[in-house]
Amino acid sequence: MLNIKIEKTTAPKAKPDSSKLGFGKIFTDHMFIMQYSVENGWHDAKIVPYGGITLEPSAMVFHYAQELFEGMKAYRTADDTIQLFRPDKNIERMNNTCDRLCVPRIDPDDALQAIKALVDVERDWVPSAEGTSLYIRPFIIATDPFLGVHPSHTYMFIIILSPVGSYYAAGLDPVKIYVEREYVRCVKGGTGIAKAGGNYAASLIGQKRAEDLGYAQVLWLDGVHRKYIDEVGAMNVFFVIDGTVVTPDLTDGNILPGVTRRSCIEMLQSWGVPVEERKISIDEVVEAYKAGKLDEAFGTGTAAVISPIGELFDNGEKMIINNNQIGTISQKLYDAITGIQWGKTPDTMGWTVVVD
């Protein structure tokens, strides 16, 4: 168990208007920091006032992008309980990313203790308005002041918090997605399976192109064949084709194993809805659309939970899905998962963890 030192701020901020939170723009009063060295392992855990950190200009994170992050949320229920949603899965994925990027693992119990301790200190920051939550961003950065190319010997593990509303300004309204056929996000054997900043940097050019054309996100295709669907820029993706829910499988290691993705699959299976994890090409999606069998499409992720897709734009052609309306399965999943997250419905899946 960590011995976490707590230093409270002497200048707490005013709490924001919960109707104007947006996403990732406001940060709480405190943050968690822990150091790593080869000699001492992970050590010196503390919660301190939110503020800047000092690094050498030669710190390896700036030059070789040896860093990783996670994203999860804390929710306030009607009886003022603060709870997390499947934090064990985020911590498991974080450690898998550590393995891929040659970063030392963090004991899962220590990671969960750190998250719960910081959220407990900041529990007054967990908003209560409909659709709001406290976003949790743990991340690890390489700090060695050295320009040689090898894994760092020192690291910092930091957690910051941000009260948030909807990820998309339109909320649960269907989003428009641009299919990217020129650039790729990652390839088999790369870091697509890891939650690493470099993956998102590689996606920015496609995201900018999509936004310039009036689209909210990019649908990425595989980097080898340029035809199999990987994921949307900030989400995993699902298609409902002739009553069956289909999502790209994870076998090639180029798709992020989303916690919300896994939750949707497990929930659909519990309802008896047919679900397939397999390769699915953009051509199959287009053919299903033309045949009138593309019932709905949606993205999944911590930030948006469920994001229905109302339009796909591919090779100059627009595909309007389900009359640009949220589909039955998308709505049912959103209601079920957010119901558990905000404590509106019983957690029969055992997914929530209370912050005592």
N, C-alpha and C positions, 0 to 999 in steps of 0.2 A: 504493500500500500504506500502511495506517495505521501510524503510530508509536505503539504502545500502551504507555503507562507502567503498570507493575504495582507496586502497594503491597500487600504481603502482611499479613494480619491477625496481630497478636501474641497473639490469644486465640482459637485455633480451637475450634469446637464439637465436642462428642462426636457421633460418627455415630449415627444413630437405628437402632432395631431394624427390620430390613427387613420383618418380618412385621406391623408396625404403622404403616406409612407413610400409608395413606389417600391423599388427593389434595389437593395444594396447601396443606398445613398446615405444612410444614417447609421452611426455606430454607438454602442453603449459606453458606459463609463470605465469599464475594466477589460483586461485581456489576460489570457494565460500564456506564460512563457516557460519553457523547459530547455535546458542545454544538453548537448551530447558531446562527449569526447571519448576517444579510444580508451583512455585510462579509467574514466569514471562511469562510462555508459551514460544512460539518460539520468540527469540529476538536476538539482537546483530548481525544483518546481515552484512556481509562484504566480499569484494573481496580483496584478499591478494596475494602476490607472492607464487607460488607453492612451497611447501616444506613439511617437516615433521610435524607431530602433536604429542603432548605430552599427554600420558594417563598413569594413574596408572596401575601397573601390575595386580591389582585387578579389573580393569574395567570389567564390566559384559559382554561386548561383547566378551572378550577373553575366558570366562568360559561357557557361556550359549548361545552364538551365537544369541543374540537378535540383529539382524541387517537385513537390506534389501537394495536392490539396483534397479536401473532402467538402461535402455540403449536406447538411441535415437541418432539421427544425425542432424547436420546442413549441408546444401548444398549450394554451390556457383553456381548461374545460369550464363548464358552467359553474362548477363548485369550487373554482379557483385552484384546482390541481394543475401543476405544471408537468407535462409528460413529453417524452421523446418517442420517435417512431423508428423502430428497428435499428437502434444505434450500433448494435453488434455487427450488423451487415456492413455498415459504413466503415467500422473499424477493421473488419476483416478485409474489405476492399483496400483500405489505406495500407495495410500491411502487405497485401499482394503487390500494390504499386511500389512500396518500399523495396520489395524483392527485385522487381523489374528494373528499378533505377539505382540499385546498389546503395540503398539507404538503410541504416539499421532499424529493425522493427521496434515498435513500442508495445510493451505488454498490454494486451487488450483490456485487462482490468484497470491498469493505470490510465489508459486513454479514456475509458468510460468515467473513471473517477474525476479526471480533469474536466471533462465536459460537464458533468453534473455539478461539480463544485462552482464552475464559472457561471453556469445558468442559475444556480441557487443564489449566488451573490447578486446577479442581475435580474432576479425574478420579477421585480417591478417593471422591467422593460418588456416583459412578454405581453404583447397587446391582447385585448379581449374582443375587439370588433370583429364582426363576421368576415371570414376570409383572411385574417391576419395571423402572423406567427412571428417567432424569433428565429431568424436564420443563423445557423452555426457554421462557421468556416474554420476548420482546423487546417493547418498547412505546415509543411516542413521545408526548410531551405538549407542549402549547403553554405557554410560560412568560412571555410579555409581561405586565407589570403594567399592564393597561389594560382599561377597561370598554367601549370602543367595539367594535362588531360588525364585525370584518374579520379576515382571517387573521393569525395571530401573525407576528412578525418573528424570534422566538427560540424554540428548541425544545431538548428533551433527549431523547436516545435512550438507553434503559436496557435492560439484560438482567439478569434474575434467574433463578435455577435452584432447582428443588425436586425432591428424590427422591420418587417416587410409586409407589403400588401401583395397584390397579384403581380406575377412576373411580367405578364403582358398587360398593357393598358386596357385592352378590351376584355380582360378577365377570361371567362370561359367561352367567349365567342370564338368560332372557328378561325384559324389563322391560315394565311396564304404561304405556301412553301415553293421555293424555287429548286428545281433539280439541276445540280451542278455536274456537267459532263467534261469540263476541261481540267479543273484542278482536283486533287485528291487530298483527303485528310490524313490517311495513314495506309499502310500496307500490311499484309500478313508477315508476322515476325517483328513488326514495329512496336510502337508503344500505345496502340489504340486501346488495348485492354486496361491501360493504366490511366489514372486521373491525374494527368500531368499537364502543366501549363503549355508546354510545347505543342500539344495536340490542338489547343485552342488558338495558339498563335498561327498555326498552319491553316486554320479554318477561317481566319479573318478576311482573307481576300475573297473567298466565296461569299461570306456573309455580307461584305460591302457591296458586292455585285448584286446580291439579292435585294438588299435595302434600296439600292439605286433604282431597281426595277419595281419597287413597291411591295416587296415580299418580306415576311417576318423572319424566315429562317431558310437554311439550305438543307436539301436532302442530298447526302453524300453517297456516292457509289464506290464500289471497291476499287482499289488502286491497281489491280492486276488486269481484270477483264473489263473493267469500266462499265459493268452492267448490273452487278448484284448490289442490292441496297445495303448500306451499312447503318447509318443512323442520321437523325437530324442534328444540326449544329449543337444544340443544348439538350437533346432528348433522345431516348430510344424511340422506335417507331413501330406501329402496329397497323395492319390492314385487315378489314373484315371482308372476306371474299366468299360470296355465296353462303354466308352463315358461319364460316370457319374463321377464327382469328389467327392470323399468321404474323410472325415477327422474325426478323433475321436471327439465326443462331450465333452462338459465340465461339464456335469451334476454331475459327481462323485466328482468334486473338486480336482482331482489329476493331472490335466493338466494345464499348464500355459496358460492363455488367451492372446495369442500373438497379438500385434497390427498389424503386417504384416499378420498374419493369418486372422484376421477380415477383413483387407483390401482386401485380395485375395477373400474371400467369397463374399463380397459386390461387388467387381468388376466382378466376374464371374456371379453373379446374374444379374447385369446390362447388361451383354452380352447375357443373356438368356441361359447360360450353366447350365445344371442340377448339383446341389450341394447338398450333403447330409452330415449333421452333426449327426453322430450316432456311436454306438459301432461297431468296426470292428476288427475281430480277425486276428491273424497272419495266421491261417488256411485258412481263406477266401482269404487272399492275395496270399497264396501259390496255392490254387485251381484256382484262377483267372489267375495266371501266367501259370500254367500247361494247362489251357484251351485256352491260347493265348488271354486272355481278359484284362491282366494288361498292359494297353497302356503306362502309364508312372507313375512315382512317384517323389515327390519333397518335400524338406523341406522349411520352411519359417521362417524368423527372421530378426531383425533389422540389425544384423551384415552382413549376406550374402544376404539378401532380398529373393532371390529365389535360392535354391541349388538343381539342378536336381540329382536324385539318379540313378546311372547307374548299381549298383549291390547290392543285398541283400544276406547276407550269414547267413543261418539258419540251425542249426543241421548238419553241414558238407556239406550242399548243396549250390551251388551258383545259384542265379537267376539273369541273365543278362536282364536288363529292357531296352526296346526300342533300342536294339543294342548298349547300352552304349552311347546313344546320347541324347541331350536335346530334350524334347518333344515339340510339338506345343503349348500346353497350358502353360507349364512352360515358354517357350520363350515369349509368348504373355503377360503373367503376369509380367515377369521381365521387358520387354520393357515398359509396361504401367505404372507400379509403379515407376520405376526409371525415366521414362520420366516426371512424375509429380514432383518427388523429385528434379531433377536437372533443372526443368523449361523448358524442351525441348518440352513438350506438355501442352496444357491448363489443369488447375486443375478444371475439371468439377465436381469433388466430394467435393470440399471445404475442402481439407485436409491440405493445407499448411498454415503456419503462418510466416509472414515476420519479421525478426529481424531488427527493425528500427534503 
